[in-house]
Amino acid sequence: MKINKLPKISVVIATYNSEKTIGKCLQSIRDQDYPQEEIEIILADGGSIDKTFSIVRKYNARIIKVPSSFQNAEFNKGLGVNESKGEYILMVDHDNILPHDKWLKKMLHPLIEDKDIVGSETLRYHYDPKASLLDRYFALFGAGDPLAFYLGKADRLSYIYNEYHLAGSIKDIGDYYIVKFNKNRIPTLGANGFLIRSDILKKNADIRPNHFFHIDVNVDLIKKGYDKYAFIKDDIIHLTGYKSILSFLYRRKLFMEQFHFITKEERRYSVFEPRDRLKLIVFILYATTVIKPLYDSTRGFLKVKDIAWFFHPILSFVILVIYSYVVLKKLIIGNVKF
């Protein structure tokens, strides 16, 4: 990529007691083959009481302190986005690591080449055979939720597939795919290393911190016709940091309770929507019979030899149980409609 001057990029990161991963995350940003004076790092922190602040000082990051009463990863991101000054905004989670020093330039390349491309993200998550079971599973399937995988709304490509197999109509450019999305089928875009044009985002999406959600702002854009994205044939390291499988499952339950059953004014996107009813029924059949999840696990295992694939049938069933419990609970309370 040969241009006279590389544009300013604001890296927005939400933090809260992130001492375990934030150092590696920031170091990978500062190691980029990119003029560091053109990289603005904004950390929106919800009141960390661990070593997060002492770690980030040496990386010349701007810290925005979020009142503890508002602490929420999405609120924090929204605040950071509003405070950003760059021509482009890179949304990175505190547990992301950029895998090599050319990563940022690769992400920027399609947006420089094609002015109609709104944003870019990696095609896959980085697979490390030495990582935890959950991290390996998430990378291999390209999603942390079997429901999203079977509804066709995963944001990263599973290692089951060699070519693009996600939502949208595609054009293969070589180093990346150009993907045009339909407003009725949008994957979970916008997190874990997502680069977007700042002016388009700020002018056309609801970025108020209390309305911000990384998927929803892309829904806002796609519904207004800003529907052209790039998927780079690269990956990003995602250290999920869950202490245990039980911890992960508890977080999924909380996420379902906090972000699914709220008004359309607050959320503009849901992994499950009324048009997905048939696919939901199919997922229920898959999860209860375990035949299809086991088949997909076997297909994946033939591509990448890792027993983490076979966590999939178990997780599919457990996620079904958890989500069913939350839905039934909400039905009993009387504040959910289908």
VENZIUR-V215384 format. One record per pair of residues at least 4 apart in sequence whose C-alpha atoms are under 8 Angstrom apart, sorted by the first residue. I is the first residue (numbers start at 1). J is the second residue. D is the distance in Angstrom with one decimal. If there is no record, write none. Layout:
i=(I:I)
j=(J:J)
d=(D:D)
This chain:
i=(1:1:6:6:6:7:7:7:7:8:8:8:8:8:8:8:9:9:9:9:9:9:9:9:9:10:10:10:10:10:10:10:10:10:10:10:11:11:11:11:11:11:11:11:12:12:12:12:12:12:12:12:12:12:12:12:13:13:13:13:13:13:13:13:13:13:13:14:14:14:14:14:14:14:14:14:14:14:15:15:15:15:15:15:15:15:16:16:16:16:16:17:17:17:17:17:17:18:18:18:18:18:18:19:19:19:19:19:21:21:21:21:21:22:22:22:22:22:22:23:23:23:24:24:25:25:25:25:25:25:26:26:26:26:27:27:28:28:28:28:28:28:29:29:30:30:31:32:32:32:32:32:33:33:33:33:34:34:34:35:40:40:40:40:40:41:41:41:42:42:42:42:42:42:43:43:43:43:43:44:44:44:44:44:44:44:44:45:45:45:45:45:45:46:46:46:46:46:46:46:46:47:47:47:47:47:48:48:51:52:53:56:56:57:64:66:66:66:67:70:71:71:72:73:74:74:74:74:74:75:75:75:75:75:75:76:76:77:77:77:77:78:78:78:78:78:78:78:78:79:79:79:80:81:81:82:82:82:82:84:86:87:87:87:88:88:88:88:89:89:89:89:90:90:90:90:91:91:91:91:91:91:92:92:92:92:92:93:93:93:95:95:95:95:96:96:96:96:96:96:97:97:97:97:98:98:98:99:99:99:99:102:103:104:105:106:106:107:107:107:107:107:107:108:108:108:109:110:110:110:110:110:111:111:111:111:111:111:111:116:116:117:117:117:117:117:117:118:118:118:118:118:118:118:119:119:119:119:119:119:119:120:120:120:120:120:120:120:121:121:121:121:121:121:121:122:122:122:122:122:122:122:122:122:123:123:123:123:123:123:123:123:124:124:124:124:124:124:124:124:124:125:125:125:125:125:125:125:125:125:125:126:126:126:126:126:127:127:127:127:128:129:129:131:131:132:133:133:134:134:134:134:135:135:135:135:136:136:137:137:137:137:137:137:138:138:138:139:139:139:140:140:140:140:140:141:141:141:141:141:141:142:142:142:142:142:142:142:143:143:143:143:143:143:145:145:146:146:146:146:146:147:147:147:147:147:148:148:148:148:149:149:150:150:151:151:151:151:151:151:152:152:152:153:153:153:153:153:153:153:154:154:154:155:155:155:155:156:157:157:157:157:159:159:159:160:160:160:160:161:164:166:167:167:167:167:168:168:168:168:168:168:169:169:169:170:170:170:170:171:171:171:172:172:172:173:173:175:175:176:176:176:176:177:177:177:177:178:178:178:178:179:179:179:179:180:180:180:181:181:181:181:181:181:182:182:182:183:183:183:186:188:188:189:189:189:189:190:190:190:190:191:191:192:192:193:196:197:198:199:200:200:201:201:201:201:202:202:204:204:204:205:205:205:205:206:206:206:206:207:207:207:208:210:211:211:211:212:212:213:213:214:215:215:216:216:216:216:217:218:219:219:219:220:220:221:221:221:222:222:223:242:242:243:243:244:245:246:247:248:249:249:250:251:252:253:253:253:253:254:255:255:256:256:256:256:257:257:258:259:260:261:261:262:262:263:264:264:272:272:272:273:274:276:277:278:279:280:281:282:283:284:284:285:285:286:286:286:286:287:287:287:287:287:287:288:290:290:290:290:290:291:292:293:293:293:293:294:294:294:294:295:296:297:297:297:297:297:298:298:298:299:300:300:300:301:301:301:301:307:308:310:311:312:313:314:315:316:317:318:319:320:321:322:323:324:325:326:327:327:328:329:330:330:330:331:331:331)
j=(105:109:34:35:38:38:86:87:88:38:39:40:85:86:87:88:38:39:40:85:86:87:88:89:90:39:40:41:42:84:85:86:87:88:89:90:39:40:41:42:89:90:91:92:41:42:43:44:77:80:81:84:89:90:91:92:41:42:43:44:76:77:80:91:92:93:94:43:44:45:46:73:74:76:77:80:93:94:43:44:45:46:48:73:76:94:45:46:47:48:52:47:48:49:50:51:52:22:48:50:51:52:94:23:50:51:52:55:25:94:95:96:239:26:52:55:56:94:95:27:55:56:28:97:29:94:95:96:97:98:30:56:59:97:31:59:32:97:98:99:100:101:97:98:36:59:101:100:101:102:103:104:101:102:104:105:38:104:105:39:61:62:84:85:86:60:61:62:61:62:63:64:80:84:61:62:63:64:80:63:64:65:66:76:77:79:80:63:64:65:66:71:76:65:66:67:68:70:71:72:76:65:66:67:68:71:52:53:55:56:57:60:61:61:80:70:71:76:71:75:75:76:76:77:78:209:212:213:214:79:209:210:211:212:213:80:209:81:91:209:212:82:207:208:209:210:211:212:213:83:208:209:84:89:207:202:207:208:209:89:198:197:198:199:195:196:197:198:195:196:197:198:193:194:195:196:190:191:192:193:194:195:96:191:192:193:194:191:192:193:238:239:240:241:192:193:236:237:238:239:236:237:238:239:103:236:237:103:235:236:237:106:107:108:109:110:232:111:120:121:122:195:232:112:120:195:113:114:117:120:176:230:115:116:117:118:119:120:230:226:228:178:226:227:228:229:230:196:197:200:226:227:228:229:194:195:196:197:228:229:230:194:195:196:229:230:231:232:190:193:194:195:230:231:232:156:193:194:231:232:233:234:235:236:156:157:164:231:232:233:234:235:139:142:156:157:158:233:234:235:236:138:139:140:142:156:157:235:236:237:238:139:235:236:237:238:136:139:140:237:136:136:306:135:136:136:137:308:138:240:245:308:139:238:239:240:140:308:141:144:308:309:311:312:142:143:144:143:158:159:158:159:160:300:309:149:157:158:159:160:309:149:154:155:156:157:158:159:148:149:154:155:156:158:149:319:150:312:315:316:319:151:280:283:316:319:152:153:154:271:153:154:279:283:271:272:276:279:280:283:166:167:187:166:167:185:186:187:188:271:166:187:188:166:187:188:189:166:161:164:165:166:300:303:304:296:299:300:303:165:177:187:181:185:186:187:179:180:181:182:185:186:179:180:181:177:178:179:180:177:178:179:176:177:178:177:178:232:233:230:231:232:233:230:231:232:233:228:229:230:231:228:229:230:231:227:228:229:185:186:222:227:228:229:186:222:227:219:222:223:219:215:271:194:214:215:218:194:214:215:218:214:215:236:238:236:201:201:202:203:204:205:205:207:217:221:206:207:220:221:224:217:218:220:221:211:212:217:220:211:212:217:212:266:265:266:267:216:217:217:267:218:219:269:220:267:268:269:221:222:223:268:269:224:268:225:226:227:226:227:227:247:248:247:248:248:249:250:251:252:253:319:254:255:256:257:322:323:326:258:259:260:260:261:323:326:261:326:262:267:270:335:336:266:267:267:268:269:276:277:280:277:338:280:281:282:283:284:285:286:287:288:320:289:290:290:291:292:293:292:293:313:316:317:320:317:294:313:314:316:317:295:296:297:312:313:316:298:310:312:313:299:300:301:309:310:312:313:302:309:310:303:304:305:309:305:306:307:309:311:312:314:315:316:317:318:319:320:321:322:323:324:325:326:327:328:329:330:331:336:332:333:334:335:336:335:336:337)
d=(7.7:6.4:7.9:7.6:7.6:6.7:7.7:6.3:7.5:4.4:5.9:7.5:8.0:4.8:5.5:6.7:6.2:5.0:6.1:8.0:4.7:6.0:4.8:5.7:6.9:5.9:4.6:5.9:7.0:5.9:6.5:4.8:7.6:6.2:4.8:6.0:7.1:6.0:4.7:6.0:5.9:4.6:6.0:6.8:6.3:5.0:6.2:7.6:6.5:5.7:6.5:7.7:7.0:6.1:5.1:6.2:7.7:6.2:4.9:6.3:8.0:6.4:7.4:6.4:5.4:5.5:6.1:5.8:4.9:6.0:8.0:5.6:7.7:5.4:5.5:7.9:6.5:6.6:6.5:6.1:4.7:6.6:7.5:7.3:7.8:6.2:5.6:5.4:6.3:4.9:7.8:7.8:4.6:6.2:5.4:7.4:6.0:5.7:7.6:7.7:7.9:5.6:6.7:7.1:6.6:5.5:4.6:7.2:6.3:6.3:5.3:7.8:7.7:6.1:7.2:7.6:7.4:5.2:6.5:6.0:6.2:6.8:6.2:6.4:6.6:6.2:6.5:5.7:4.7:7.2:6.3:7.6:6.7:7.9:6.0:7.5:6.6:5.9:5.4:7.3:7.6:7.5:8.0:6.7:6.8:7.3:5.9:7.4:4.2:6.3:7.2:6.8:5.3:5.8:7.9:7.7:7.7:7.5:7.3:7.1:7.2:7.8:8.0:7.9:7.2:7.5:4.9:6.1:5.9:4.9:6.0:7.2:6.2:7.4:6.7:6.1:4.8:6.0:7.0:6.0:4.7:6.0:6.4:5.2:6.7:6.9:5.7:6.9:6.1:5.2:5.6:7.8:6.8:6.2:4.6:6.2:5.4:7.3:4.7:7.2:7.1:6.8:6.7:7.0:5.7:7.6:6.5:7.6:6.2:6.3:6.4:7.3:6.5:6.7:7.4:6.7:6.4:6.8:6.5:7.0:7.0:6.8:6.0:6.2:6.1:7.4:6.0:5.4:7.0:6.3:4.7:5.7:7.6:6.2:7.7:6.3:7.0:6.1:7.9:7.4:7.6:6.3:5.9:6.3:4.3:7.6:8.0:5.3:7.5:6.4:7.5:5.3:6.2:7.5:7.5:7.9:7.1:7.7:8.0:7.5:7.0:6.4:5.5:7.1:6.7:5.6:4.6:4.9:5.6:5.4:6.4:5.7:6.5:5.5:4.3:6.5:7.3:6.2:6.8:5.5:5.1:6.4:6.4:6.6:5.2:4.7:6.8:7.0:5.5:7.2:5.9:5.1:6.3:7.3:6.3:7.4:6.9:5.5:4.7:6.2:6.5:5.0:6.6:7.9:6.5:5.7:6.4:7.0:7.4:6.0:6.3:6.3:6.3:6.2:6.0:7.8:7.3:7.9:6.2:6.9:7.7:6.9:6.6:6.4:7.6:7.4:6.2:5.9:7.2:7.8:7.8:6.7:6.0:7.7:5.6:7.2:7.0:7.6:8.0:7.8:6.5:7.9:8.0:7.8:4.9:5.1:6.7:5.9:6.0:7.5:6.4:7.1:5.9:5.5:7.1:5.3:4.1:6.4:7.7:5.2:6.4:5.9:5.2:6.5:5.7:4.5:5.7:7.0:7.7:6.2:4.8:6.4:6.6:5.2:6.1:7.3:7.4:7.8:5.3:4.7:6.3:5.4:5.2:6.7:5.4:5.8:8.0:5.2:5.5:5.4:5.9:6.2:7.2:6.4:4.9:5.2:7.1:7.6:6.5:4.8:7.0:7.8:4.8:7.7:6.3:6.7:7.9:4.9:5.1:6.1:6.8:6.0:5.1:5.2:4.9:7.1:6.1:5.5:6.7:7.7:6.6:6.8:7.5:6.1:6.0:6.1:6.1:5.8:6.1:7.9:7.4:7.6:6.2:7.3:6.6:6.3:6.0:6.3:6.2:7.9:5.3:6.1:7.3:7.7:5.6:5.3:5.1:7.1:7.3:7.9:5.4:5.2:7.6:7.8:7.2:7.7:7.1:4.2:6.4:7.4:8.0:7.9:6.5:6.9:4.5:5.1:4.6:7.5:7.1:6.4:5.4:6.9:6.6:7.8:6.5:7.8:6.2:7.5:7.3:5.5:7.5:6.0:7.9:6.9:7.4:7.9:6.2:5.0:5.3:6.3:6.0:5.1:7.5:6.4:7.8:7.8:7.2:6.0:7.2:7.8:6.7:6.7:7.3:7.3:6.9:7.5:6.5:4.0:6.1:7.0:7.2:5.6:6.0:7.4:5.4:5.1:5.7:7.6:7.1:6.8:6.7:6.7:6.6:7.3:7.5:7.8:6.5:4.7:6.6:6.9:7.9:7.9:7.0:6.7:6.8:6.6:5.8:5.3:4.4:6.3:7.6:7.8:5.6:5.3:6.6:6.3:5.6:4.5:6.4:5.6:5.1:6.6:6.4:4.6:6.5:5.6:7.0:6.4:5.7:6.4:5.5:4.3:5.2:5.6:5.1:6.5:7.6:6.9:5.8:4.6:6.6:5.8:5.2:5.9:7.3:5.5:4.6:6.4:7.1:6.5:7.1:5.4:6.7:8.0:6.7:7.6:7.5:7.2:6.0:5.6:7.3:5.6:7.6:8.0:7.1:5.2:6.9:5.3:5.0:5.5:7.1:6.3:7.8:7.5:7.2:7.0:7.3:6.3:6.0:6.0:5.9:7.9:5.5:7.9:7.5:7.3:7.6:6.7:7.0:6.2:7.7:5.2:7.5:5.2:6.0:6.6:6.6:6.2:7.2:6.5:5.1:7.0:5.7:7.9:7.8:5.4:7.2:7.1:6.9:6.3:7.5:7.0:6.4:6.9:6.3:6.5:5.3:5.5:6.4:6.1:6.0:6.9:6.9:6.5:7.6:6.5:5.1:6.8:4.8:4.4:7.6:6.2:5.8:6.1:7.7:6.5:6.3:6.1:6.3:6.3:6.3:7.7:6.3:6.0:6.2:6.3:6.4:7.0:7.3:5.9:5.7:7.5:5.3:7.6:7.1:7.3:6.5:6.8:7.6:7.5:6.4:8.0:6.7:6.6:6.8:6.3:5.3:7.9:6.1:7.9:7.8:7.3:7.1:6.0:6.3:6.3:6.1:6.2:6.4:6.2:6.0:6.1:7.0:6.0:8.0:5.5:6.5:5.5:6.5:8.0:7.1:6.9:5.2:4.7:6.9:6.1:5.9:5.5:8.0:7.9:7.5:6.1:6.1:6.1:6.2:4.9:7.4:6.2:6.9:7.3:5.7:6.2:6.2:6.1:4.9:5.5:6.6:7.7:6.3:7.4:7.6:6.8:6.1:7.9:6.6:4.9:6.1:7.3:6.3:7.5:7.7:7.7:6.1:5.9:6.4:6.2:5.8:6.3:6.4:6.2:6.0:5.9:6.1:6.4:6.2:6.0:6.0:6.2:6.1:7.8:6.2:6.3:6.0:5.9:5.9:6.4:5.7:7.7)
